[in-house]
Amino acid sequence: MMEITASEKRPACPKLLECEPESKSLKTGNPGKPKLTRKGGIEFRNNSFNLPCGPQTLTQLMDWPKFIVSQVIADPGRKTRLFDVMNRGMTVHTAYSGLDAPREVLSQVTNELQRSFNLWTQVDFIHACDNASGPQAVLVSLAKQLDLSCSCVFSDIEDRLPLETVAELNALNPEKDMSYEAKAAAYKQMWQHLDDNRKTVFNPFATSQCLVHMRQCRIVGDRVSFDPDSQDTQEMSPGLAGHRPLKVHFAGTVCKGWSCAGSRAQFSHESERTHSVWLAERKARAEQGLEDICFQECTPAYAVQEKLKVPLEDTHSVHALKTCPQLQGWPTSRPRSYTALLNNKRWVWVGPSTDLAIQQEFNELFQRSTEMTGDAFFVAPESQIRADVARRLQKRGQKSELLKLDLNMELLYSMLPPGAGQRLQQYEQLREEKQAIETGSFICDVNQWPQSGCSTCGPFFPCQLTHATCVSLNHMRPAVGLEYLLAQGFHTFPAVHGGKAALVLPILESWKTDQVIALSGNSMSLPAIGAWALYVLANIQPVQQMTIQPELSMLTKGTSQDFSSPMRLRKSTPKTVFTVSDDQDETDSCPRDLPDCADMFPGPGFDVDLAPSVPASWTLDLPLESSLSS
């Protein structure tokens, strides 16, 4: 049989669909191909008239925290549930952390809740993890400056694995010249090995080298002690009285295997190895009671069903949608897939029952017309523009001392490498067709050829990549570094647009444009992930608590004194779950001799374990839709 090579097997990748308000898939959740019209054209604007008016100034645009909060709490039920979750407090850890966009989102959102509703939410950032030097520098600075060095930063996610597990993965690693199918089979075998051995591979007491404390720190736990020589951890978030904080994980998994700008190797991409480690850990942490919810982001082509829903069907309920900041009236393209992995033992989803219904409700909540163009992000002060122009000219071996900053097409071409100049010439031929009618706004990424890859030229800021040169022909210059972050929703020019300055601003304002572009291209769109996270948190409830008094021990042999320790009873179906209380971690329990109580709950499917260190009464935790009669 003839082997199918990776290039032959690779599926076709159509040009990324642009998130436009007239798109049927955005308005109704219909997964069919949207109708594409010219952005900024007459038909585009006419269809926008049916939508709530979007922001018309940069100040309104950057007030996205207020917008997403107001939309989520418009429903009384969602408001009650969201406030209950936020009152508990949170402990947060991230993987594939990059700029730690989740930290930025939670900082902006909690600040808005505090300002508008006097709701104070304590959020403790436990650890971040990234194997690239740029993100590591940012993450370490954030940990030291904002967390007083009480949070950790790890590098390679495999560092936490036992050595024998790493050796097993190395043995399974496919060769570069293998076919698509052979590579995919090898990575699938890796996942199976990690999944089968997850209870031993992901030990709750595992450690990894920390870049903040320069020592081995625990992966699981609370913030480290203020004493740099101490190995102890301390609880920093008391949360709502009687409840533990929500344990949250964020990850923007590697998209290169699924992106139109990448190899499109999908299941055969080398990032599948790291993804298997990450996914198996999510499953193990949920079973250990150490993680309540995970938010994940990737490109729209990411296979949620095969990569998340099927592997996690026994431990999580998985909810997903596809969205773009343009849905909220942002003049930038960033289509992404967003998922929420909910630990079935701890929390219950009470929102729409299908992903299609979730998509429809989400769109109805957040969709606004796009009233601005991407030129709104070109707001850098002259000092930053002059420094960036001088650096580009110097790099091209040209005179970099500018007596007067006179931006024109001749200077623009002088700043660009030959290849970028050729691509700009082709884009200029498309300007009349694709520019905004009213303003003539036209922005393009001259690192991408027109009509290929992820090229999205027109009046909106292009979808960002890690290597980009986004040029505005109205401004006749490339965007500077912090303008890329501004297009992602970071408050990098508070003097211009107002609001709370981005947490990363003091760190990155002195960095070179290329360095910031690489970070921004791997980052998340803050208004998009912020809207999704708040929407999810407003549609979950804790497993219902029902306390059964010790007198029920009369149903078993012996007296109530035989049950000095409470029991944890768990039905094996995902719809009915019996767990320890909401405030107890699975790692607190240990095996003991079981009393004879099998006849208490007759029928198959029940596991009986002991859970010491909880009050001397039994706790049956049921999802809200369940009852004892079920």
C-alpha positions as CSV (number, residue, x, y, z in Angstrom):
1,M,0.0,0.0,0.0
2,M,1.3,3.4,-0.9
3,E,2.1,5.6,2.1
4,I,0.3,8.9,2.4
5,T,2.8,11.7,3.1
6,A,2.0,14.6,5.5
7,S,1.7,17.0,2.5
8,E,-0.7,14.7,0.7
9,K,-2.8,14.0,3.7
10,R,-2.9,17.6,4.8
11,P,-6.4,19.0,4.5
12,A,-7.2,22.0,2.5
13,C,-7.3,25.2,4.5
14,P,-9.6,27.8,3.2
15,K,-8.9,31.5,3.8
16,L,-10.0,32.4,7.3
17,L,-13.5,33.6,7.4
18,E,-13.8,37.2,8.5
19,C,-16.1,37.9,11.4
20,E,-18.6,40.2,9.9
21,P,-22.0,41.2,11.3
22,E,-24.0,40.0,8.4
23,S,-22.6,36.5,8.8
24,K,-25.4,34.0,9.3
25,S,-23.1,31.8,11.4
26,L,-22.5,34.6,13.8
27,K,-26.1,35.7,14.2
28,T,-27.7,32.2,14.4
29,G,-24.9,29.9,15.3
30,N,-25.4,28.1,11.9
31,P,-22.1,26.3,11.3
32,G,-22.5,26.9,7.5
33,K,-20.2,29.1,5.6
34,P,-20.9,32.8,6.3
35,K,-21.8,35.2,3.5
36,L,-18.7,37.4,2.8
37,T,-19.1,41.0,1.9
38,R,-16.6,43.8,1.5
39,K,-15.6,45.1,4.9
40,G,-16.4,48.8,5.0
41,G,-18.6,48.5,1.9
42,I,-22.2,49.6,1.5
43,E,-23.7,46.1,2.0
44,F,-21.5,45.6,5.1
45,R,-22.7,48.9,6.6
46,N,-26.3,48.3,5.7
47,N,-26.3,44.9,7.5
48,S,-24.7,46.6,10.5
49,F,-27.8,48.8,11.0
50,N,-29.7,45.9,12.5
51,L,-27.1,45.5,15.3
52,P,-26.6,47.5,18.5
53,C,-24.3,50.4,17.7
54,G,-20.6,49.5,18.5
55,P,-18.0,51.9,20.0
56,Q,-17.2,55.0,18.0
57,T,-14.1,56.2,19.8
58,L,-11.0,54.5,21.1
59,T,-12.1,55.4,24.7
60,Q,-15.4,53.5,24.2
61,L,-13.6,50.6,22.6
62,M,-11.1,50.2,25.4
63,D,-14.0,50.2,27.9
64,W,-14.5,46.6,27.0
65,P,-14.5,45.4,30.7
66,K,-17.6,47.5,31.4
67,F,-19.3,46.2,28.3
68,I,-18.8,42.5,28.8
69,V,-19.8,42.8,32.5
70,S,-23.0,44.7,31.7
71,Q,-24.0,42.2,29.0
72,V,-23.4,39.2,31.2
73,I,-25.3,40.5,34.3
74,A,-28.3,41.8,32.3
75,D,-30.0,38.5,33.2
76,P,-30.7,38.3,37.0
77,G,-29.9,34.6,37.1
78,R,-26.5,35.0,35.4
79,K,-25.8,38.0,37.7
80,T,-26.5,36.0,40.8
81,R,-24.3,33.0,39.7
82,L,-21.5,35.3,38.6
83,F,-21.4,37.2,41.8
84,D,-21.5,33.9,43.8
85,V,-18.4,32.6,41.9
86,M,-16.5,35.9,42.2
87,N,-17.3,36.2,45.9
88,R,-15.5,32.9,46.4
89,G,-12.2,34.2,45.1
90,M,-10.0,32.4,42.6
91,T,-6.7,30.7,42.4
92,V,-5.3,30.8,38.9
93,H,-2.6,28.9,37.0
94,T,-1.8,29.0,33.3
95,A,0.0,27.0,30.7
96,Y,1.3,28.2,27.3
97,S,1.2,31.4,29.3
98,G,2.8,33.9,26.9
99,L,2.0,37.4,28.2
100,D,-0.4,36.0,30.8
101,A,-3.5,37.5,29.1
102,P,-5.8,35.8,31.6
103,R,-4.1,37.8,34.4
104,E,-4.8,41.0,32.4
105,V,-8.4,40.0,31.8
106,L,-9.1,39.2,35.4
107,S,-7.4,42.4,36.6
108,Q,-9.5,44.5,34.3
109,V,-12.8,42.7,35.0
110,T,-12.4,42.5,38.8
111,N,-11.5,46.2,38.8
112,E,-14.7,46.9,36.9
113,L,-16.8,44.8,39.4
114,Q,-15.2,46.6,42.3
115,R,-15.8,50.0,40.8
116,S,-19.4,49.5,39.7
117,F,-20.7,47.0,42.2
118,N,-18.3,47.2,45.2
119,L,-17.6,43.5,44.6
120,W,-14.2,42.6,45.7
121,T,-12.7,39.4,44.3
122,Q,-9.4,38.1,45.5
123,V,-7.5,36.5,42.7
124,D,-4.3,34.6,43.5
125,F,-2.0,33.7,40.6
126,I,-0.3,30.5,41.6
127,H,2.0,29.7,38.6
128,A,2.5,30.3,34.9
129,C,4.4,28.1,32.4
130,D,6.1,28.8,29.1
131,N,9.2,27.5,27.4
132,A,10.1,30.6,25.4
133,S,12.6,33.2,26.7
134,G,10.5,36.3,25.8
135,P,7.4,35.2,27.7
136,Q,9.5,33.9,30.6
137,A,11.0,37.3,31.1
138,V,7.6,38.9,31.2
139,L,6.1,36.2,33.5
140,V,9.0,36.4,36.0
141,S,8.7,40.2,36.1
142,L,4.9,40.0,36.8
143,A,5.5,37.4,39.5
144,K,8.1,39.5,41.2
145,Q,6.4,42.9,40.9
146,L,2.8,42.0,41.3
147,D,2.9,38.8,43.4
148,L,5.9,39.8,45.6
149,S,7.6,36.6,44.3
150,C,4.9,34.4,45.9
151,S,3.9,32.9,42.5
152,C,6.0,30.6,40.4
153,V,7.0,30.5,36.7
154,F,7.9,27.1,35.2
155,S,9.4,26.4,31.8
156,D,8.9,23.1,30.0
157,I,5.7,21.4,31.0
158,E,7.5,18.0,30.8
159,D,9.8,19.0,33.6
160,R,7.2,17.9,36.1
161,L,7.0,14.4,34.7
162,P,8.9,11.4,36.2
163,L,12.0,10.6,34.3
164,E,10.7,7.2,33.3
165,T,7.7,8.9,31.7
166,V,9.9,11.3,29.7
167,A,12.0,8.3,28.6
168,E,8.8,6.5,27.4
169,L,7.7,9.6,25.5
170,N,11.1,9.9,23.9
171,A,10.9,6.2,22.8
172,L,7.5,6.9,21.2
173,N,8.5,10.1,19.5
174,P,8.1,9.8,15.7
175,E,10.9,10.4,13.2
176,K,10.7,13.6,11.0
177,D,10.5,11.6,7.8
178,M,7.5,9.5,8.9
179,S,4.2,9.8,7.1
180,Y,1.3,11.8,8.5
181,E,-0.5,8.7,9.6
182,A,2.5,7.2,11.3
183,K,3.2,10.4,13.2
184,A,-0.4,10.8,14.2
185,A,-0.5,7.2,15.5
186,A,2.7,7.8,17.5
187,Y,1.3,10.9,19.2
188,K,-2.0,9.0,19.9
189,Q,0.0,6.3,21.6
190,M,1.7,8.9,23.7
191,W,-1.7,10.2,24.8
192,Q,-2.9,6.7,25.7
193,H,0.2,6.0,27.8
194,L,-0.2,9.3,29.7
195,D,-3.9,8.8,30.1
196,D,-3.5,5.2,31.4
197,N,-0.9,6.2,33.9
198,R,-2.1,9.7,34.8
199,K,-2.6,8.9,38.5
200,T,1.1,8.2,39.0
201,V,2.5,10.5,36.3
202,F,0.8,13.6,37.7
203,N,1.5,13.2,41.4
204,P,0.0,16.1,43.4
205,F,3.4,16.5,45.1
206,A,5.4,16.8,41.9
207,T,7.9,19.7,41.6
208,S,9.6,21.6,38.8
209,Q,12.4,24.1,38.5
210,C,11.0,27.6,39.2
211,L,12.4,30.6,37.4
212,V,11.3,33.0,40.2
213,H,12.7,31.1,43.2
214,M,15.5,29.2,41.4
215,R,14.6,26.0,43.1
216,Q,12.2,23.1,42.8
217,C,8.7,24.3,43.6
218,R,5.5,22.3,43.8
219,I,3.3,22.3,40.8
220,V,0.1,21.9,42.8
221,G,-0.7,24.1,45.9
222,D,-1.1,27.6,46.9
223,R,1.3,30.5,46.8
224,V,4.7,29.9,48.3
225,S,5.7,31.4,51.6
226,F,7.1,34.9,51.8
227,D,10.2,33.3,53.3
228,P,12.4,32.6,50.3
229,D,14.1,29.7,52.2
230,S,10.8,28.0,53.1
231,Q,9.3,25.1,51.2
232,D,5.9,25.6,52.8
233,T,2.9,27.0,51.0
234,Q,0.2,29.2,52.4
235,E,-3.5,29.8,51.6
236,M,-3.9,33.3,50.4
237,S,-7.6,33.3,49.3
238,P,-10.1,32.6,52.1
239,G,-13.0,33.1,49.6
240,L,-16.6,33.3,50.6
241,A,-17.2,32.0,54.1
242,G,-17.6,28.2,54.0
243,H,-16.4,27.8,50.4
244,R,-13.0,27.4,48.9
245,P,-11.8,29.6,46.0
246,L,-12.5,28.5,42.5
247,K,-9.5,26.7,41.0
248,V,-9.1,28.0,37.4
249,H,-6.7,27.0,34.6
250,F,-6.1,28.9,31.4
251,A,-4.3,27.8,28.3
252,G,-3.8,29.0,24.8
253,T,-2.6,25.8,23.3
254,V,-0.1,25.7,20.3
255,C,-2.0,26.6,17.1
256,K,0.7,25.9,14.5
257,G,-0.6,22.5,13.5
258,W,-4.1,23.9,13.0
259,S,-3.4,27.4,11.6
260,C,-3.6,28.4,8.0
261,A,-0.4,30.2,8.6
262,G,1.3,27.1,9.9
263,S,2.0,23.6,8.6
264,R,-1.6,22.3,8.9
265,A,-0.1,19.1,10.1
266,Q,-2.9,18.8,12.7
267,F,-2.7,15.4,14.5
268,S,0.8,14.8,13.2
269,H,2.3,18.1,14.4
270,E,5.1,17.9,17.0
271,S,3.0,20.0,19.4
272,E,0.8,17.0,19.9
273,R,3.2,15.6,22.4
274,T,3.0,18.7,24.7
275,H,-0.8,18.8,24.1
276,S,-1.1,15.2,25.4
277,V,0.9,16.0,28.5
278,W,-1.3,19.1,29.1
279,L,-4.6,17.3,28.5
280,A,-3.7,14.3,30.7
281,E,-2.8,16.6,33.5
282,R,-6.2,18.4,33.2
283,K,-7.9,15.0,33.6
284,A,-5.8,14.0,36.6
285,R,-6.2,17.3,38.4
286,A,-9.9,17.2,38.0
287,E,-10.0,13.7,39.4
288,Q,-7.8,14.9,42.3
289,G,-10.2,17.8,43.0
290,L,-7.4,20.2,42.3
291,E,-9.0,22.0,39.3
292,D,-12.5,23.2,38.8
293,I,-12.5,24.7,35.4
294,C,-10.2,25.2,32.4
295,F,-10.4,27.8,29.7
296,Q,-8.7,26.9,26.4
297,E,-8.1,28.9,23.2
298,C,-6.9,27.9,19.8
299,T,-7.5,28.6,16.1
300,P,-11.0,27.9,14.6
301,A,-9.8,24.7,12.9
302,Y,-8.9,23.1,16.2
303,A,-10.7,19.8,16.6
304,V,-12.6,20.3,19.8
305,Q,-14.5,17.0,19.6
306,E,-11.5,14.7,19.0
307,K,-9.0,16.6,21.1
308,L,-11.1,17.5,24.2
309,K,-14.7,16.2,24.3
310,V,-13.9,12.5,23.7
311,P,-10.8,12.3,25.9
312,L,-12.5,14.1,28.8
313,E,-16.0,12.6,28.5
314,D,-15.6,10.8,31.9
315,T,-14.4,13.8,33.9
316,H,-15.5,17.0,32.3
317,S,-18.4,18.7,30.5
318,V,-16.9,20.5,27.6
319,H,-18.5,23.6,26.0
320,A,-17.2,25.4,23.0
321,L,-17.8,28.2,20.5
322,K,-16.0,30.2,17.8
323,T,-15.8,34.0,18.0
324,C,-13.8,37.0,17.1
325,P,-13.3,40.5,18.7
326,Q,-15.0,41.9,15.6
327,L,-18.2,40.4,16.9
328,Q,-18.0,43.1,19.7
329,G,-17.4,45.9,17.3
330,W,-13.6,45.7,17.3
331,P,-11.9,46.7,14.0
332,T,-9.5,43.7,14.1
333,S,-9.6,40.2,12.9
334,R,-8.8,37.4,15.4
335,P,-11.1,34.4,14.9
336,R,-10.6,31.8,17.5
337,S,-12.1,28.7,19.1
338,Y,-12.8,28.9,22.8
339,T,-13.7,26.1,25.2
340,A,-14.5,25.6,28.8
341,L,-13.7,22.3,30.6
342,L,-15.9,21.9,33.6
343,N,-15.0,19.4,36.4
344,N,-18.2,17.3,36.7
345,K,-17.5,16.5,40.3
346,R,-17.5,20.1,41.4
347,W,-19.6,22.2,39.1
348,V,-22.7,21.9,36.9
349,W,-23.4,23.7,33.6
350,V,-26.8,25.5,33.7
351,G,-26.5,27.5,30.5
352,P,-27.8,26.4,27.0
353,S,-27.6,22.7,26.5
354,T,-25.8,22.5,23.2
355,D,-22.8,24.3,21.7
356,L,-25.1,25.6,18.9
357,A,-27.4,27.2,21.5
358,I,-24.4,28.6,23.4
359,Q,-23.1,30.1,20.2
360,Q,-26.4,31.7,19.4
361,E,-26.9,33.2,22.9
362,F,-23.3,34.4,23.1
363,N,-23.7,36.2,19.8
364,E,-26.9,37.8,20.8
365,L,-25.4,39.1,24.0
366,F,-22.2,40.6,22.6
367,Q,-22.7,41.3,18.9
368,R,-22.3,45.0,18.0
369,S,-21.8,46.9,14.8
370,T,-18.2,47.8,13.8
371,E,-18.1,51.6,13.5
372,M,-14.3,52.2,13.5
373,T,-11.4,51.1,11.4
374,G,-8.0,49.7,12.3
375,D,-6.5,53.1,12.0
376,A,-7.9,53.8,15.5
377,F,-5.0,51.7,16.9
378,F,-2.3,53.9,15.4
379,V,-2.0,56.3,18.3
380,A,1.6,56.0,19.4
381,P,3.4,59.2,20.4
382,E,5.9,60.7,18.0
383,S,8.8,59.6,20.2
384,Q,7.9,55.9,19.7
385,I,7.2,56.4,16.0
386,R,10.5,58.2,15.5
387,A,12.4,55.5,17.4
388,D,10.8,52.7,15.3
389,V,11.4,54.4,12.0
390,A,15.1,55.1,12.9
391,R,15.5,51.4,13.9
392,R,14.0,50.2,10.6
393,L,16.2,52.6,8.5
394,Q,19.3,51.6,10.4
395,K,18.5,48.0,9.8
396,R,18.3,48.7,6.1
397,G,21.7,50.5,6.1
398,Q,20.1,53.9,5.6
399,K,20.5,57.2,7.3
400,S,18.5,57.0,10.6
401,E,18.7,60.5,11.9
402,L,15.5,62.3,11.1
403,L,15.5,66.1,11.6
404,K,11.8,66.1,10.9
405,L,9.4,63.1,11.0
406,D,7.8,63.4,7.6
407,L,6.0,60.2,6.8
408,N,5.5,59.5,3.1
409,M,5.5,56.5,0.7
410,E,9.1,57.0,-0.2
411,L,10.1,56.8,3.4
412,L,7.8,53.8,4.0
413,Y,9.4,51.8,1.2
414,S,12.9,52.7,2.6
415,M,11.9,51.1,5.9
416,L,10.8,47.8,4.4
417,P,12.9,44.8,3.2
418,P,12.7,44.1,-0.5
419,G,10.3,41.3,-0.1
420,A,7.9,43.4,2.0
421,G,8.2,46.2,-0.5
422,Q,7.1,43.8,-3.3
423,R,4.1,42.6,-1.3
424,L,3.2,46.2,-0.5
425,Q,3.1,47.0,-4.2
426,Q,0.6,44.2,-4.7
427,Y,-1.5,45.4,-1.8
428,E,-1.7,48.9,-3.2
429,Q,-3.4,47.4,-6.3
430,L,-6.1,46.0,-4.0
431,R,-6.6,49.2,-2.0
432,E,-9.4,50.7,-4.1
433,E,-11.3,47.5,-3.9
434,K,-10.9,46.8,-0.2
435,Q,-10.4,50.1,1.6
436,A,-13.1,51.7,3.8
437,I,-15.4,53.8,1.7
438,E,-15.7,56.8,4.0
439,T,-12.1,57.1,5.3
440,G,-10.0,55.2,2.7
441,S,-8.6,53.1,5.6
442,F,-6.4,50.3,4.4
443,I,-4.2,48.1,6.6
444,C,-2.1,45.1,5.4
445,D,0.5,42.8,6.8
446,V,3.4,43.1,4.3
447,N,5.0,39.9,5.8
448,Q,2.1,38.0,4.0
449,W,1.3,37.9,0.3
450,P,-2.1,39.1,-0.7
451,Q,-4.8,36.4,-1.3
452,S,-2.7,33.7,0.5
453,G,-2.2,32.3,4.0
454,C,-3.8,34.5,6.7
455,S,-3.8,37.7,4.7
456,T,-6.7,39.9,5.8
457,C,-6.1,43.3,4.2
458,G,-8.7,46.0,4.4
459,P,-10.0,48.6,6.8
460,F,-9.5,46.5,9.9
461,F,-6.3,45.5,11.7
462,P,-5.1,42.2,10.3
463,C,-5.1,38.9,12.3
464,Q,-1.8,39.0,14.1
465,L,1.0,36.5,13.7
466,T,4.3,36.2,15.6
467,H,6.1,37.8,12.6
468,A,4.2,40.7,11.2
469,T,4.6,44.2,9.7
470,C,1.1,45.8,9.7
471,V,1.2,48.9,7.6
472,S,-1.5,51.6,7.5
473,L,-1.5,53.4,4.1
474,N,-3.4,56.3,5.7
475,H,-0.7,56.8,8.2
476,M,2.1,55.7,5.8
477,R,3.9,53.7,8.5
478,P,4.1,50.3,10.2
479,A,2.5,49.9,13.6
480,V,4.8,50.1,16.5
481,G,5.0,47.3,19.1
482,L,2.5,48.6,21.7
483,E,-0.1,49.3,19.0
484,Y,-0.2,45.6,18.3
485,L,-1.1,45.0,21.9
486,L,-3.6,47.8,21.8
487,A,-5.4,45.9,19.0
488,Q,-5.5,42.8,21.3
489,G,-7.3,44.9,24.0
490,F,-4.3,45.7,26.2
491,H,-4.5,49.2,27.7
492,T,-1.1,50.3,26.5
493,F,-1.8,54.0,25.9
494,P,-3.9,55.0,28.9
495,A,-3.1,58.7,28.3
496,V,-5.0,58.4,25.0
497,H,-7.9,56.1,25.7
498,G,-8.2,56.2,29.5
499,G,-8.8,53.2,31.8
500,K,-6.5,51.2,34.0
501,A,-3.0,50.8,32.4
502,A,-2.0,47.3,31.3
503,L,-0.1,45.3,33.8
504,V,2.6,44.5,31.2
505,L,3.0,48.1,30.1
506,P,5.9,49.0,32.5
507,I,7.7,45.9,31.3
508,L,7.2,46.1,27.6
509,E,7.3,49.9,26.9
510,S,11.1,49.8,26.4
511,W,11.1,46.6,24.3
512,K,11.7,46.6,20.6
513,T,8.8,46.3,18.2
514,D,9.8,42.9,16.9
515,Q,9.9,41.5,20.4
516,V,6.5,42.9,21.3
517,I,5.0,41.6,18.0
518,A,6.1,38.1,18.8
519,L,4.4,38.2,22.2
520,S,1.3,39.9,20.8
521,G,1.0,37.4,18.0
522,N,0.8,34.5,20.5
523,S,-1.5,36.3,22.9
524,M,-5.3,36.2,23.2
525,S,-7.8,38.9,22.3
526,L,-8.7,40.3,25.8
527,P,-12.3,41.3,25.0
528,A,-12.9,37.9,23.3
529,I,-11.5,35.7,26.1
530,G,-12.9,38.0,28.7
531,A,-16.5,37.8,27.3
532,W,-16.2,34.0,27.1
533,A,-14.8,33.5,30.6
534,L,-17.4,35.7,32.2
535,Y,-20.2,34.1,30.2
536,V,-19.1,30.7,31.4
537,L,-18.7,31.7,35.1
538,A,-22.2,33.1,35.0
539,N,-23.6,29.8,33.7
540,I,-22.2,27.4,36.3
541,Q,-23.3,26.4,39.8
542,P,-21.6,24.3,42.4
543,V,-22.7,20.7,42.9
544,Q,-25.7,20.9,45.3
545,Q,-24.9,20.1,48.9
546,M,-27.2,17.7,50.8
547,T,-26.2,16.7,54.3
548,I,-27.4,13.3,55.6
549,Q,-27.3,12.9,59.4
550,P,-25.3,10.0,61.0
551,E,-28.6,8.4,62.0
552,L,-28.7,7.0,58.4
553,S,-26.1,4.6,59.7
554,M,-29.0,2.6,61.1
555,L,-29.5,1.3,57.5
556,T,-26.2,-0.5,57.9
557,K,-24.9,-3.1,60.3
558,G,-23.8,-1.6,63.6
559,T,-24.4,1.8,65.2
560,S,-23.6,5.3,64.2
561,Q,-20.4,5.0,66.3
562,D,-19.1,2.6,63.5
563,F,-19.0,5.6,61.2
564,S,-16.6,8.1,62.9
565,S,-15.4,9.1,59.4
566,P,-17.8,10.2,56.7
567,M,-18.1,8.5,53.4
568,R,-17.7,9.6,49.8
569,L,-20.0,7.8,47.4
570,R,-19.7,8.4,43.8
571,K,-21.9,7.1,41.1
572,S,-20.1,6.3,37.9
573,T,-22.4,8.1,35.5
574,P,-21.6,11.7,34.7
575,K,-25.1,13.0,35.4
576,T,-25.2,12.0,39.1
577,V,-22.1,12.7,41.2
578,F,-21.5,12.0,44.9
579,T,-18.3,13.7,46.1
580,V,-16.7,15.2,49.1
581,S,-17.8,18.6,50.1
582,D,-17.1,21.7,48.0
583,D,-14.3,22.7,50.3
584,Q,-12.3,19.4,50.4
585,D,-9.6,18.3,48.0
586,E,-9.4,14.7,46.9
587,T,-5.7,14.7,47.9
588,D,-6.8,15.0,51.5
589,S,-8.4,11.5,51.4
590,C,-6.6,8.2,52.0
591,P,-7.7,4.5,51.9
592,R,-9.0,2.9,55.1
593,D,-10.9,-0.2,55.9
594,L,-14.4,0.1,54.6
595,P,-17.5,-0.7,56.9
596,D,-20.0,-3.1,55.5
597,C,-22.4,-0.6,53.8
598,A,-22.9,-2.0,50.3
599,D,-26.6,-2.5,50.9
600,M,-27.1,1.2,51.6
601,F,-27.2,2.2,48.0
602,P,-28.1,-1.0,46.0
603,G,-27.4,-1.3,42.3
604,P,-24.3,-1.2,40.2
605,G,-22.2,1.8,39.5
606,F,-21.3,3.0,43.0
607,D,-17.7,3.4,44.3
608,V,-17.3,3.8,48.0
609,D,-14.3,5.5,49.5
610,L,-13.6,7.1,52.8
611,A,-12.9,10.8,53.1
612,P,-11.3,11.7,56.5
613,S,-10.7,15.2,57.7
614,V,-14.3,16.4,57.1
615,P,-17.1,17.0,59.7
616,A,-18.7,13.9,61.2
617,S,-21.7,13.9,58.9
618,W,-22.1,12.5,55.4
619,T,-22.2,14.9,52.4
620,L,-23.9,13.8,49.2
621,D,-23.2,16.3,46.5
622,L,-25.8,16.2,43.7
623,P,-26.0,18.3,40.5
624,L,-28.9,20.7,40.7
625,E,-31.0,18.9,38.1
626,S,-30.7,15.6,40.1
627,S,-32.7,14.4,43.1
628,L,-32.6,11.5,45.5
629,S,-35.4,9.9,43.5
630,S,-33.1,9.6,40.5
